[in-house]
Amino acid sequence: MVRPGAQTTMPSLSPAGQIMFWASLLSPPTNETRKKRWERWARERHAKKVSDEIDDEIEKERELDKKAPKEFRILLLGKFS
């Protein structure tokens, strides 16, 4: 048992081990049926489409911000009578 407040360390993996770790997490199940594969692909295509639409909106906003006039303020100092 780890005592409260104690730091624990994860064993470090070699670069090849890290690649294998992430590949195992991101790869499809080995027992995936054809129907499930098509359903997964459809979900992935939809997610990609939504992501691309969001990226396009962000890019459009960036372009509009570049073209918009810049706001600035002037501070007037002096004596008014």
Secondary structure, DSSP 8 states (H G I E B T S, - for coil): ---TT---------HHHHHHHHHHHHS--TT--HHHHHHHHHHHHHHHHHHHHHHHHHHHHHHHHHHS---------S---
